[in-house]
Amino acid sequence: MRLALYSSVSRGETPNLVSIQDERLDFLPTVLVCPFRPGAEVTDFRVEAQWRDSTFVVCPDLTRPIRRTGLRFIDHLDEAASEVILTTFQHLLPR
């Protein structure tokens, strides 16, 4: 699975959110996303990911649902980064 990158800024060309749910759920009105930021603090529950020529920090600890209509698709992450993000998010879920 390759996670989708979105922008919540109408004219932004750089993603600021990464989806953490399968695109087969795109019929839902909301999507689970977490911040995708350059220069954010790296912790045990955050993951560095490369996109184009930049390094971003993905923050699964700040996951939230957001309405799809407020998002604009930008690109996809590679499969390796996507898998690490999903694994990190799963470690945050209560057991």
N, C-alpha and C positions, 0 to 999 in steps of 0.2 A: 504494500500500500504506500502511496506517496501522498502525504498530507498537503492540503491546499493552503496557499498563502493568500490573504486578503488585505485590502486597504479599507479602513473606515473613513478615510479622507476622500472627498469627492474627486479631487484632482491629483491626489498623491500617486506617484509612480513606484513608491517603495512600500512593500507590505509592512503592516504593523500588527497583524494578527495571523495566527496559524490555527487552522481547524484541527481538532483532535477527534473527529468522528468520520466514519466512512462516508464517502460521497454518495453511496447508495441510499443514504438517508436524506437526500436533498429535497425530498417532498415535504419535510418538516418545515414549519415556519421559522424555526430558530436553528442555530448551529452552535455547538460548543467550541469556543475559541479561547486561546490564551495569547498574551502579548508576545510580540516578536520584535525585539529592540536591539539596536546597536548600543554597546556600552553598558548594558544593565549588569547588576551584580550577579555573579555566578555563585550558586549555593549548591547544597546536596540535591536539591529538587529543581534545579534549572539546568538547561542543556545548551551548549554552544552549537550553532549550526551555521554552515556556510551557505550563502546565497550570492550568486554571481561572484564578485570580488570582495565581498564583505563578510565579516563574522558578526552574527547576531546571537542574542541570548533568548531562548524560548523559556517562558515562565509558566509551566504547568501548574504551579502552586497558585496561580491567579486565574484559573479557568472560570469561564462564565458563559451563559447562553446569550446570544445576540441575534436580533432579527436579521434574516438574510437580506432583506430589502435595503439595509444600511451598509451592505458590504459590496465591494467590487473585487472580483477575482483578479489576481496578479500573476501567479505562477504556482508551481509545485516544488516541494522539497524533494531531495533524493530519498530513495528507500531506506538507506542506512540511518540517516538522521531521523526520518519519520518513525522508524522502529524504536530508536532510543527515546524519543519524546513520548511515545505511547507507553513504553515500559516504565518510564519515570512517573507518568501520570497514574498508572495503575498502582504504583507503590504509595501514592498519596490517598488512595481510596480506603475508607474504613473496611475492616474485615469482619 
